[in-house]
Amino acid sequence: MTLPSGLPDQVADHEDVARFLTSSGHFIAAAVKPAAFMPNPNNGETSVFRHGAEPLEDLLAIGQREIAGARSLHGAAIVKAKFIREAQLEIRAGEPPQRHADIVGWPWTAQDPDFDKAERKERAALIAQKAGTPLLF
Amino acid sequence: MAGYAAASALSRPSSAVSREAAAVRRNASSVVENVEKSIALFGPKAQALSELNFLASECRTSDWDGYGAEPVDGNALRMAREIIRSMPDNLSLPTFSIEPDGCVSLDWQPSRTRTFTLSAGKTDRLPYAWIDGTDRGHAVAKFVNGMLPPRILEEIRRFCSHDASLRAA
């Protein structure tokens, strides 16, 4: 099945996904911080955008339009979908907006919220490490 | 330290000759001087706390990240400051990030393959996680009597040292 963006409804392992960086604390010059990939506490998901072979200007335009608004858009952390799955998480297409997807499946139980958060930090750190150097706009 | 960097740039001599430019340069010089005095008196911890304050101001309102994040939590900020003040002077200080739930993350990333990240939140329980090459894990520590547990301090020390790869599993 094809989505309104023209992308397939399944995010393939080889696809790049981008997490836009709007906080100066979410990266240093050489690395992305785990916090950049931590899920939103209200829906338990991390919002990302699928990024293919299109020019970087297109990615920048999506970031400005869909996420940054009046905020500073410092850059993006880009990681292959397969590394998200290697962190025992799933990535699910979620349009609109076009090209949008969510990282889902974060550990979230009622037993020990702090221990769950520690586990989420470990998974976010794994993804951040695979993202490597941030793409700065 | 972004404010410091901007003030430092403004305080440099320039070709601007107006009275306003001179006043801006004088004020910027004063800011730079005060920050540098503070660093000289209190060392890198003052600089780290200044960085934390800057981040907190960036994340003080809801949706500061554009993804619906909660504002930085006051208790988390207090806890993070306490942790920094309590750290031994010979231990590497972390960088900071604010998490979507409003907690403060203290991060040590001495190399591309090593990350130690600890969250200061609303209680004295501190979720943390680490990756060291192929070794990784997560746990929860407790901030008791204004101190990080010795095993956490030792872990951070070992993490930031050159022989971190020799750590026991």
Chai-1 contact restraints between the chains, C-beta under 6 A:
chainA,res_idxA,chainB,res_idxB,connection_type,confidence,min_distance_angstrom,max_distance_angstrom,comment,restraint_id
A,T22,B,D65,contact,1.0,0.0,6.0,A-B,restraint_1
A,T22,B,G66,contact,1.0,0.0,6.0,A-B,restraint_2
A,S23,B,D65,contact,1.0,0.0,6.0,A-B,restraint_3
A,G25,B,L55,contact,1.0,0.0,6.0,A-B,restraint_4
A,G25,B,F96,contact,1.0,0.0,6.0,A-B,restraint_5
A,G25,B,S97,contact,1.0,0.0,6.0,A-B,restraint_6
A,G25,B,I98,contact,1.0,0.0,6.0,A-B,restraint_7
A,H26,B,S97,contact,1.0,0.0,6.0,A-B,restraint_8
A,A31,B,Q109,contact,1.0,0.0,6.0,A-B,restraint_9
A,K33,B,S97,contact,1.0,0.0,6.0,A-B,restraint_10
A,K33,B,D107,contact,1.0,0.0,6.0,A-B,restraint_11
A,P34,B,T117,contact,1.0,0.0,6.0,A-B,restraint_12
A,A35,B,S97,contact,1.0,0.0,6.0,A-B,restraint_13
A,A35,B,E99,contact,1.0,0.0,6.0,A-B,restraint_14
A,A35,B,S105,contact,1.0,0.0,6.0,A-B,restraint_15
A,M38,B,E99,contact,1.0,0.0,6.0,A-B,restraint_16
A,M38,B,P100,contact,1.0,0.0,6.0,A-B,restraint_17
A,N40,B,Y67,contact,1.0,0.0,6.0,A-B,restraint_18
A,N40,B,G68,contact,1.0,0.0,6.0,A-B,restraint_19
A,N40,B,P100,contact,1.0,0.0,6.0,A-B,restraint_20
A,P41,B,D101,contact,1.0,0.0,6.0,A-B,restraint_21
A,S47,B,Y67,contact,1.0,0.0,6.0,A-B,restraint_22
A,I67,B,G66,contact,1.0,0.0,6.0,A-B,restraint_23
A,A68,B,G66,contact,1.0,0.0,6.0,A-B,restraint_24
A,R71,B,G66,contact,1.0,0.0,6.0,A-B,restraint_25
A,D114,B,R125,contact,1.0,0.0,6.0,A-B,restraint_26
A,D114,B,P127,contact,1.0,0.0,6.0,A-B,restraint_27
A,D114,B,V140,contact,1.0,0.0,6.0,A-B,restraint_28
A,F115,B,V140,contact,1.0,0.0,6.0,A-B,restraint_29
A,K117,B,P127,contact,1.0,0.0,6.0,A-B,restraint_30
A,A118,B,P127,contact,1.0,0.0,6.0,A-B,restraint_31
A,A118,B,A129,contact,1.0,0.0,6.0,A-B,restraint_32
A,A118,B,H138,contact,1.0,0.0,6.0,A-B,restraint_33
A,A118,B,A139,contact,1.0,0.0,6.0,A-B,restraint_34
A,A118,B,V140,contact,1.0,0.0,6.0,A-B,restraint_35
A,E119,B,H138,contact,1.0,0.0,6.0,A-B,restraint_36
A,K121,B,T117,contact,1.0,0.0,6.0,A-B,restraint_37
A,K121,B,A129,contact,1.0,0.0,6.0,A-B,restraint_38
A,E122,B,A129,contact,1.0,0.0,6.0,A-B,restraint_39
A,E122,B,H138,contact,1.0,0.0,6.0,A-B,restraint_40
A,A125,B,T115,contact,1.0,0.0,6.0,A-B,restraint_41
A,A125,B,T117,contact,1.0,0.0,6.0,A-B,restraint_42
A,A125,B,A129,contact,1.0,0.0,6.0,A-B,restraint_43
A,A125,B,I131,contact,1.0,0.0,6.0,A-B,restraint_44
